[in-house]
Amino acid sequence: MKKVKILTIILLVVLITMIGAFGIYFKVQNRMENKLKEYAYSMDLNGGRNVRLKVNTESKDVIKDSEGKEVETDEELTDEQLAEKGYTKESVPNNSQDVLNLDNYEKAKKIIEDRLKEQNVEEYEVALNDETGEITVQIPENSNTDSIVSNLNTVGKFEILDSETKEVLMDNNDIKKAQVMYGAGSSTSSGTSVYLSIQFTKDGAKKLEEISTNYAKKDDTDTNTTSGENTTTENTTNTQTEENTTNSTENTTNTTEDTSATSEEETTQKQITMKIDDEEIMTTSFDEPIRTGTLQLTVGSNSTDADTLQGYMKSASSMASILTCGNMPVQYDIEQNEYILSDIGTEFLQYIKLAIIILMAIGIIILVIKYRANGLLAGLTMAGFAGLYTILLKYTNVTLSLQGIAGIIISLVLNYILINMLLSKIKNGEGKTEKEKVNKAITDSYKEFFIKIIPICIIAVVFALINWMPISSFGMTMFWGIVLIAVYDFVITSSILKIKADK
């Protein structure tokens, strides 16, 4: 029975080691795909995206009526048609001379930084040319990079207007915060829905309540509109967004006429139009007043597909960061968008990995020479520790930098020190039986080891909380390394040595 238990633990350790080193592969569409999550690398290891934003110098045509008010029209009007209506066409720059100043350039830079923080970009560099207003952004290269870059130059002007008069009822100043939520779809459909929840300021909440009251559907109509959120129901409007863009396709509510109505008189329903950067998101009205100060929009449609939901989440996250951080005072164009290779390169990482494997092999050989069977068993668990450590770092969203790799090496060394201390106490310890010697050695080793590394534990926690990628990466790898040492060696290493000592 003792041999079976030891063999079971050894097989488990070998399995963990193999998974950590090579991954888990499944067949997907005639190819083998590794289902194990990849590391998140910092820019110093994996390179990054370099984006240069240039101040927009283009102009747009604006149509105005005889009173000088801007007129919105979807059709192209000829000069004769403009004259007949009493309209005039003017060419207006996207950025007037009034906004092209250092103060607005700095505001734009701050908004970009805030957007990156909102989208959980841990490492970035944003630089401003004070004279030209040009902004340079560097961010890590990963699966979210394209989505983030596509929204860097979005102005983010938010408006709720009267659909008929075009009067602006609410704007960015009324927004407190926007965030992404998700939950089960309606009772008539399956899957998960992604929501963009817009929370308004105190004054904005009052405006929203007033608007949702004035633009609520009438009792004598049978119009299917969005529902307002009060004490029991949430306001939900459907909007379809495309991944990696903030422009949403127009979504109008479906209206169904009551064919059974006997009256021929129709009631005109007042509606509002929601826009971002002058692009219409939706036209709708409300079922009832919204008194919670929160407007909830459905992004995409209900889905059970993980990739589809991830796309909706990215789109909603981009829009949430834009609405939360406010609109840019200056309109920019993306002048340059290129990937910059790391100076270190992937070969350097392979050399480090190989060096760690060689040093671990030497360490295991030393343990076997010094402690024989106990050294061999403990050495095998060391390999399992390294495999589980790599998996843990992948799924705890630790971003690896050069400093983070140093943290990994230190954690492996600390684990070796604890195991050597444990084996030494077993070999030289006192006790009536081998089992008693092992139990006492485990207790004494843990107590002595963790008392000695208290300063290292404090440094790891403090560094992990610092919002600077190199230091944070070092702190996080050290923190998870120490946690794993405490748990893994107590559960695996100590257990296999206890089983061996049990007669």
C-alpha positions in Angstrom: 0.0 0.0 0.0 2.9 2.4 0.9 4.4 1.8 -2.5 1.1 2.4 -4.3 0.7 5.8 -2.5 4.2 6.9 -3.3 3.8 5.8 -6.9 0.5 7.7 -7.2 2.1 10.9 -5.9 5.1 10.5 -8.3 2.8 10.0 -11.3 0.8 13.1 -10.2 4.0 15.1 -10.0 5.2 13.9 -13.3 1.9 14.8 -14.9 2.0 18.3 -13.5 5.6 18.7 -14.7 4.7 17.7 -18.2 1.7 20.0 -18.4 3.7 22.9 -17.1 6.5 22.3 -19.6 4.5 21.4 -22.7 0.9 22.2 -22.2 -2.4 20.4 -22.9 -3.2 19.7 -26.5 -6.6 18.9 -28.0 -7.6 18.4 -31.6 -9.4 21.4 -33.1 -10.4 21.4 -36.8 -7.7 18.9 -37.9 -5.0 20.5 -35.8 -3.7 20.2 -32.3 -4.2 23.2 -30.1 -2.7 24.0 -26.7 -5.5 24.7 -24.3 -3.1 26.0 -21.6 -3.1 29.7 -21.3 -0.1 31.6 -22.5 2.1 33.9 -20.4 1.4 37.6 -20.4 4.7 39.3 -21.3 5.8 42.8 -20.7 7.1 45.1 -23.5 10.7 44.5 -22.6 10.2 40.7 -23.4 7.5 40.6 -26.0 7.8 44.0 -27.7 4.9 46.4 -28.0 2.7 48.5 -30.2 3.9 52.0 -31.0 1.0 54.4 -32.0 1.4 58.0 -33.0 -1.6 60.3 -32.8 -1.6 63.4 -35.0 -3.9 66.4 -34.6 -6.6 66.2 -37.2 -6.3 69.0 -39.8 -9.3 68.1 -42.0 -12.6 70.0 -42.3 -16.2 69.0 -42.7 -19.2 70.5 -44.5 -21.8 72.0 -42.2 -25.3 73.0 -43.5 -27.0 75.9 -41.7 -30.4 77.5 -42.0 -31.2 81.2 -42.4 -30.9 81.6 -38.6 -27.4 80.1 -38.5 -28.5 76.9 -36.8 -26.9 73.6 -37.9 -29.2 71.4 -40.0 -28.9 67.6 -40.0 -29.8 65.8 -43.2 -29.1 62.3 -44.6 -29.4 63.3 -48.2 -26.8 65.1 -50.4 -28.3 68.5 -51.3 -27.2 70.3 -54.5 -26.5 74.1 -54.5 -29.9 74.7 -56.1 -31.7 72.7 -53.4 -29.7 74.5 -50.7 -30.7 77.8 -52.1 -34.4 76.8 -52.4 -34.5 75.9 -48.7 -32.5 79.0 -47.7 -29.6 76.9 -46.4 -25.9 77.6 -46.7 -23.0 75.2 -46.7 -19.8 76.0 -44.7 -16.5 74.2 -44.4 -15.6 74.0 -40.8 -12.4 72.5 -39.4 -12.7 69.5 -37.1 -10.4 71.3 -34.7 -10.9 75.0 -34.4 -8.0 77.3 -33.6 -9.5 77.8 -30.2 -9.0 74.2 -29.1 -5.4 73.9 -30.4 -3.5 74.8 -27.3 -1.2 73.1 -24.7 -3.9 72.9 -22.1 -6.2 70.8 -24.4 -3.2 68.7 -25.6 -2.5 67.8 -21.9 -6.1 67.0 -21.3 -6.2 64.7 -24.3 -3.1 62.9 -23.0 -4.6 62.5 -19.5 -7.8 61.1 -21.0 -5.9 58.5 -23.1 -4.0 57.5 -19.9 -7.3 57.2 -18.0 -8.8 55.1 -20.8 -5.8 52.7 -20.7 -6.2 52.3 -16.9 -9.9 51.7 -17.3 -9.2 48.9 -19.8 -6.7 47.3 -17.3 -3.6 48.0 -19.4 -0.9 47.6 -16.8 2.1 48.8 -18.8 2.0 51.8 -21.1 3.9 54.9 -22.0 2.2 58.1 -23.2 4.3 61.0 -24.5 3.2 64.5 -25.7 4.9 66.9 -28.1 4.0 70.3 -26.5 4.4 72.2 -29.7 2.5 70.0 -32.3 0.1 68.3 -29.9 1.3 64.9 -31.2 0.8 62.0 -28.8 2.8 58.8 -28.8 1.5 55.7 -27.1 3.3 52.4 -26.4 1.4 49.4 -25.0 2.2 45.7 -24.8 1.3 43.4 -27.7 -1.5 40.9 -26.9 -4.9 39.8 -28.0 -6.5 43.1 -26.8 -4.1 45.4 -28.4 -6.0 46.0 -31.7 -9.2 46.8 -29.8 -7.4 49.3 -27.5 -5.6 51.0 -30.4 -8.7 51.4 -32.5 -10.3 53.5 -29.7 -7.3 55.7 -28.8 -8.4 58.5 -31.1 -12.1 58.3 -30.4 -13.4 61.7 -29.2 -16.1 60.1 -27.2 -18.8 62.8 -27.4 -21.9 61.4 -25.9 -25.4 63.0 -26.5 -29.0 62.2 -25.9 -31.2 64.3 -28.2 -34.8 64.8 -28.9 -35.3 62.8 -32.1 -37.5 65.5 -33.7 -36.1 68.8 -32.6 -32.5 67.6 -32.2 -32.3 69.4 -28.8 -29.4 68.1 -26.7 -31.0 66.7 -23.5 -27.9 65.1 -21.9 -24.1 64.9 -22.6 -20.8 63.7 -21.2 -21.0 66.1 -18.2 -24.0 64.0 -16.9 -22.1 60.7 -16.9 -20.5 59.5 -13.6 -19.2 56.1 -14.7 -19.8 53.4 -17.3 -19.1 49.7 -16.6 -19.6 46.3 -18.2 -22.0 43.8 -16.8 -23.3 40.4 -17.9 -26.0 38.0 -16.9 -28.6 35.5 -18.1 -30.7 36.5 -21.1 -34.4 36.9 -21.0 -36.8 34.1 -20.0 -37.7 33.5 -23.7 -34.1 33.1 -24.8 -31.0 31.2 -23.8 -27.4 32.3 -23.3 -25.6 35.2 -21.7 -26.2 38.9 -22.3 -23.5 41.6 -22.0 -24.6 45.0 -20.8 -23.1 48.5 -20.8 -24.3 50.1 -17.6 -24.1 54.0 -17.6 -24.3 55.6 -14.2 -25.2 59.3 -14.2 -24.3 62.1 -11.8 -26.8 63.4 -9.3 -27.9 66.1 -11.7 -27.8 63.7 -14.6 -30.0 61.2 -12.7 -32.6 64.0 -12.3 -32.4 64.7 -16.0 -32.7 61.0 -16.9 -35.8 60.7 -14.7 -37.4 63.7 -16.4 -36.5 62.6 -19.9 -37.8 59.0 -19.3 -41.0 60.5 -17.9 -41.5 62.9 -20.9 -40.6 60.3 -23.5 -42.4 57.3 -22.0 -44.8 55.4 -24.2 -48.5 56.4 -24.0 -51.1 54.1 -22.5 -53.1 54.0 -25.7 -50.3 52.8 -27.9 -49.0 49.3 -28.4 -45.4 50.2 -29.0 -42.6 47.8 -27.9 -40.0 50.0 -26.5 -37.1 49.8 -24.0 -38.1 49.3 -20.4 -37.1 51.8 -17.7 -35.3 50.8 -14.6 -37.2 51.8 -11.4 -37.4 49.9 -8.1 -38.2 46.6 -9.8 -37.2 46.7 -13.5 -34.0 47.6 -15.3 -33.8 49.9 -18.4 -32.5 47.7 -21.2 -32.0 48.9 -24.8 -30.5 46.8 -27.5 -27.4 48.0 -29.3 -25.1 46.1 -31.7 -21.4 46.9 -31.5 -18.6 45.6 -33.6 -15.5 44.2 -32.0 -12.5 46.6 -31.8 -14.6 49.6 -32.7 -16.7 52.1 -30.7 -19.1 52.9 -33.4 -22.3 51.0 -32.9 -24.7 50.2 -35.7 -28.0 51.9 -35.5 -30.6 50.1 -33.5 -34.2 51.2 -33.6 -36.9 49.7 -31.5 -39.5 47.6 -33.2 -42.9 49.1 -33.2 -46.0 47.1 -33.7 -49.3 48.7 -34.5 -52.4 47.4 -32.8 -54.5 46.2 -35.7 -57.4 45.5 -33.5 -57.8 49.2 -32.5 -61.1 50.7 -33.6 -59.9 54.3 -33.6 -58.2 55.6 -36.7 -56.5 58.4 -34.8 -52.8 57.7 -34.2 -50.8 58.9 -31.3 -47.4 60.4 -32.0 -44.7 58.9 -29.8 -41.9 61.1 -28.6 -38.5 59.5 -28.9 -34.9 60.2 -28.0 -31.8 59.5 -30.1 -28.5 58.5 -28.4 -25.3 59.4 -30.2 -21.5 58.9 -29.7 -19.3 61.0 -31.9 -22.3 62.1 -33.9 -23.0 58.4 -34.9 -26.4 57.3 -33.9 -26.5 54.3 -31.5 -30.3 54.0 -31.2 -33.6 55.8 -31.3 -36.1 54.8 -28.6 -38.6 55.7 -25.9 -39.2 54.4 -22.4 -41.8 52.2 -20.8 -41.7 54.1 -17.5 -39.6 56.7 -15.6 -36.0 55.7 -14.6 -35.4 56.7 -11.0 -32.2 54.9 -10.3 -29.9 57.1 -12.4 -28.6 54.1 -14.4 -29.2 53.4 -18.1 -28.4 49.8 -19.1 -27.8 48.9 -22.8 -27.6 45.4 -24.2 -24.4 44.9 -26.3 -24.9 42.4 -29.1 -27.4 39.6 -28.5 -27.7 36.6 -26.1 -25.1 34.0 -26.9 -23.6 30.8 -25.5 -20.4 31.0 -27.6 -17.4 32.0 -25.5 -15.6 33.8 -28.4 -18.7 35.8 -29.3 -19.3 36.8 -25.7 -15.6 37.8 -25.4 -16.0 40.0 -28.5 -19.1 41.7 -26.9 -17.1 42.2 -23.7 -14.3 43.9 -25.5 -16.6 46.2 -27.4 -18.5 47.1 -24.2 -15.3 47.6 -22.2 -13.9 50.0 -24.9 -17.1 52.0 -24.9 -17.3 52.0 -21.1 -13.7 53.4 -20.8 -14.6 56.1 -23.3 -17.7 57.2 -21.6 -16.1 57.1 -18.1 -13.1 59.2 -19.0 -14.9 61.9 -21.0 -14.6 63.3 -24.5 -11.3 64.5 -25.9 -11.1 68.2 -26.5 -9.0 67.7 -29.6 -9.7 65.3 -32.5 -6.8 63.1 -33.5 -5.9 60.7 -36.3 -3.8 57.6 -36.0 -0.7 58.5 -38.0 1.4 55.4 -37.1 0.5 52.0 -35.8 3.4 49.5 -35.8 4.7 46.6 -33.7 8.2 47.2 -32.2 10.2 44.1 -31.5 11.8 43.5 -28.2 15.6 44.0 -27.9 15.9 40.8 -25.9 14.1 38.4 -28.3 12.6 35.0 -27.7 16.0 33.2 -27.9 17.1 34.9 -24.6 14.0 33.5 -22.9 14.8 30.0 -24.2 18.4 30.3 -22.8 17.0 31.3 -19.4 14.6 28.4 -19.4 17.4 26.0 -20.3 19.7 27.4 -17.6 17.0 27.0 -15.0 16.4 23.3 -16.1 20.1 22.6 -15.9 20.5 24.2 -12.5 17.4 22.3 -11.2 18.9 19.0 -12.5 22.2 19.7 -10.7 20.3 20.5 -7.5 18.3 17.3 -7.7 21.5 15.3 -8.2 23.1 16.9 -5.1 20.0 16.0 -3.1 20.2 12.4 -4.2 23.9 12.2 -3.3 23.4 13.7 0.1 20.0 12.1 1.2 19.7 9.0 -1.1 16.0 7.9 -1.4 14.6 10.9 0.4 16.6 13.2 -1.8 15.3 11.5 -4.9 11.7 11.8 -3.8 12.1 15.4 -2.8 13.9 16.2 -6.0 11.0 14.8 -8.0 8.6 17.0 -6.1 10.8 20.0 -6.9 10.2 19.4 -10.6 6.5 19.2 -9.9 6.7 22.5 -8.0 8.3 24.2 -11.1 5.6 22.8 -13.4 2.8 23.9 -11.1 4.4 27.3 -10.6 4.4 28.0 -14.4 0.7 27.1 -14.6 -0.2 29.3 -11.6 1.6 32.3 -13.1 -0.4 31.9 -16.3 -3.8 31.8 -14.6 -3.2 34.5 -12.0 -2.7 37.1 -14.8 0.9 37.9 -13.8 2.7 39.9 -16.5 6.2 38.6 -16.9 9.1 41.1 -17.2 12.8 40.6 -16.7 12.3 41.5 -13.0 9.5 39.0 -12.8 11.8 36.3 -14.2 14.2 37.2 -11.4 11.4 36.7 -8.9 10.7 33.2 -10.4 14.4 32.2 -10.0 14.5 33.5 -6.4 11.3 31.5 -5.6 12.8 28.3 -7.0 15.9 28.9 -4.9 13.8 29.4 -1.8 11.9 26.2 -2.5 15.3 24.3 -2.8 16.5 25.9 0.5 13.3 24.7 2.3 13.6 21.1 0.9 17.3 20.9 1.8 16.6 22.1 5.3 13.8 19.6 5.7 15.9 16.7 4.4 18.9 17.7 6.6 16.7 17.7 9.7 15.3 14.3 8.9 18.8 12.9 8.4 20.2 14.4 11.6 17.1 14.7 13.7 16.1 12.9 16.8 13.1 10.6 17.4 12.1 7.2 18.5 10.8 6.3 15.0 11.5 7.5 11.5 7.9 8.8 11.3 8.5 10.9 14.4 11.7 12.3 13.0 10.0 13.3 9.8 7.0 15.0 11.6 9.4 17.0 13.8 11.6 17.9 10.9 8.6 19.2 8.9 7.4 21.3 11.9 10.8 22.7 12.7 11.8 23.4 9.1 8.6 25.3 8.3 8.9 27.4 11.5 12.5 28.2 10.9 12.2 28.9 7.2 9.2 31.2 7.2 10.5 33.2 10.2 13.7 33.8 8.3 11.9 34.9 5.1 9.5 37.3 6.7 11.3 40.4 5.3 11.1 38.7 1.8 7.4 38.2 2.2 6.8 41.8 3.2 8.9 43.0 0.2 6.9 40.7 -2.2 3.5 42.0 -1.0 4.6 45.7 -1.1 6.1 45.3 -4.6 3.0 43.5 -5.8 0.9 46.5 -4.9 3.1 49.1 -6.6 1.5 50.3 -9.9 4.7 50.1 -11.9 5.1 47.1 -14.2 8.8 46.0 -13.5 8.4 46.2 -9.7 4.8 44.8 -9.7 5.9 41.8 -11.9 8.7 41.0 -9.5 6.4 41.3 -6.4 3.7 39.2 -8.0 6.0 36.3 -9.0 7.6 36.3 -5.6 4.2 36.5 -3.8 2.7 33.5 -5.7 6.0 31.6 -5.4 6.0 31.9 -1.6 2.3 31.0 -1.4 3.0 27.9 -3.5 6.0 26.9 -1.5 3.9 27.0 1.7 1.1 24.9 0.2 2.8 22.6 -2.2 5.6 21.4 0.0 3.2 20.9 2.9 0.8 18.8 0.8 3.1 17.0 -1.7 6.7 17.0 -0.4 5.8 16.4 3.2 3.2 13.8 2.4 5.5 11.7 0.3 8.3 11.8 2.9 5.7 10.8 5.7 4.5 7.9 3.6 8.0 6.6 3.1 8.8 6.9 6.8 5.5 5.1 7.8 6.2 1.4 8.5 
